């Protein structure tokens, strides 16, 4: 199975915890990001997602113009390593309902993995498996045909009549 380093994006969007939520919304909208890693003095301390804003602001009826990123972010931050398996991360995403993970190597933020990355990799593996199974099926049929041909040749050479 693939490792996280093979599917992660190394371009991680960050925002300071004290920034206005409107600034975060603008950054996310302009760049088509669904997630921002929240920092304090350049150290990651949380994560801000579209889902956080939906649940903690809109559904709660809060005025987003008055909020800061730290009022809405999820913390503590759940992180993974570049050497974690994609299968493991997929299981954690399903079990904990997490849609993205910052990737850390020796306490340094090196990337981010989203559910889209995991689905894309899973789809690729699924296609490879289907191709493998088709090839195995063709080989099996070729072997069956070869055995039938050998039986027919034997019967013809032996002069066996049915």
C-alpha positions in Angstrom: 0.0 0.0 0.0 1.1 3.5 -0.7 2.6 5.9 1.8 1.2 9.3 2.7 4.3 11.0 1.1 3.2 9.7 -2.3 -0.2 11.4 -2.2 0.2 14.4 0.0 0.3 18.0 -1.2 3.4 19.8 0.0 1.8 23.2 -0.6 0.1 23.8 2.7 -2.0 26.9 3.2 -1.7 28.4 6.7 -3.3 31.2 8.6 -2.5 32.8 12.0 -4.9 32.0 14.8 -5.6 35.7 15.5 -6.6 36.5 11.9 -10.2 37.5 11.2 -12.4 34.7 10.0 -13.3 36.9 7.0 -9.7 36.8 5.9 -9.7 33.0 6.1 -12.9 32.8 4.1 -11.4 35.0 1.4 -8.2 32.9 1.3 -10.2 29.7 1.0 -12.6 31.1 -1.6 -9.8 32.7 -3.8 -7.7 29.5 -3.8 -10.4 26.9 -3.7 -9.1 25.5 -0.4 -11.3 23.5 1.9 -8.8 23.5 4.7 -6.3 25.9 6.3 -3.7 24.9 8.9 -3.9 27.4 11.8 -0.6 28.6 13.3 0.6 30.6 16.2 4.0 32.1 15.7 4.4 29.8 12.7 3.7 26.7 14.8 0.7 24.6 13.7 -1.9 24.6 16.5 -5.2 23.7 14.8 -7.0 23.3 11.5 -9.9 25.3 10.0 -12.2 23.6 7.5 -15.3 24.5 5.6 -17.2 22.1 7.9 -15.9 23.9 11.0 -17.4 27.2 9.5 -20.7 25.5 8.6 -21.2 23.9 12.0 -19.6 26.4 14.4 -20.7 29.6 12.7 -23.6 29.3 10.2 -25.6 26.6 12.0 -24.9 28.3 15.4 -26.2 31.6 14.0 -23.0 33.5 14.9 -21.9 36.6 13.1 -18.8 35.5 11.1 -17.6 39.1 10.7 -17.0 39.3 14.4 -15.0 36.1 14.8 -11.4 35.2 14.6 -9.9 31.9 13.2 -9.2 30.7 16.7 -12.9 30.9 17.6 -13.8 28.4 14.9 -10.7 26.1 14.4 -10.5 22.5 15.5 -7.8 21.8 18.0 -5.7 20.0 19.1 -4.4 19.2 15.6 -4.5 15.5 14.5 -1.4 14.8 12.4 0.2 12.0 10.5 3.6 11.1 9.2 4.8 10.9 5.6 5.5 7.2 6.2 2.0 6.3 7.4 0.1 4.0 5.0 -2.7 5.4 3.0 -4.9 2.5 4.1 -4.3 3.5 7.8 -5.2 7.1 7.1 -8.3 6.1 5.2 -9.4 4.0 8.2 -8.8 6.9 10.6 -10.7 9.3 8.3 -13.7 6.9 8.3 -13.5 6.1 12.1 -13.1 9.7 13.3 -14.9 11.6 10.5 -11.7 13.6 9.7 -11.5 15.0 6.2 -7.9 16.2 6.1 -4.6 15.7 8.0 -1.6 17.9 8.3 1.6 15.8 7.6 4.5 16.3 10.0 8.1 15.1 9.8 10.2 15.7 12.9 7.7 18.4 14.2 7.9 20.2 10.9 4.8 20.7 8.7 5.6 19.1 5.3 2.3 18.6 3.7 -1.4 17.9 3.9 -3.6 15.0 2.9 -7.3 15.3 2.1 -10.0 12.8 1.6 -9.8 13.7 -2.1 -6.2 12.5 -2.1 -7.1 9.3 -0.4 -10.1 8.6 -2.7 -7.9 9.3 -5.8 -5.3 6.8 -4.5 -7.9 4.2 -3.6 -9.4 4.5 -7.1 -6.0 4.1 -8.7 -5.4 0.9 -6.6 -8.9 -0.4 -7.5 -8.2 0.1 -11.2 -4.9 -1.8 -10.9 -6.6 -4.6 -9.1 -9.3 -4.8 -11.8 -6.6 -4.9 -14.5 -4.8 -7.7 -12.6 -8.0 -9.7 -12.2 -8.8 -9.3 -15.9 -5.3 -10.5 -16.8 -5.6 -13.5 -14.4 -9.0 -14.4 -15.9 -7.5 -14.3 -19.5 -4.6 -16.4 -18.4 -7.0 -18.9 -16.8 -9.1 -19.2 -20.0 -5.9 -19.6 -22.1 -4.8 -22.5 -19.9 -8.2 -24.1 -20.1 -8.2 -23.8 -23.9 -4.7 -25.2 -24.1 -5.7 -28.2 -22.0 -8.7 -28.9 -24.2 -6.5 -28.6 -27.3 -4.0 -31.1 -25.8 -6.9 -33.5 -25.0 -8.2 -33.3 -28.5 -4.8 -33.9 -30.0 -4.3 -36.9 -27.7 -7.7 -38.3 -28.6 -7.0 -37.9 -32.3 -3.6 -39.5 -32.1 -4.9 -42.4 -30.0 -7.7 -43.0 -32.4 -10.3 -42.9 -29.7 -13.8 -42.7 -31.1 -16.8 -41.6 -29.0 
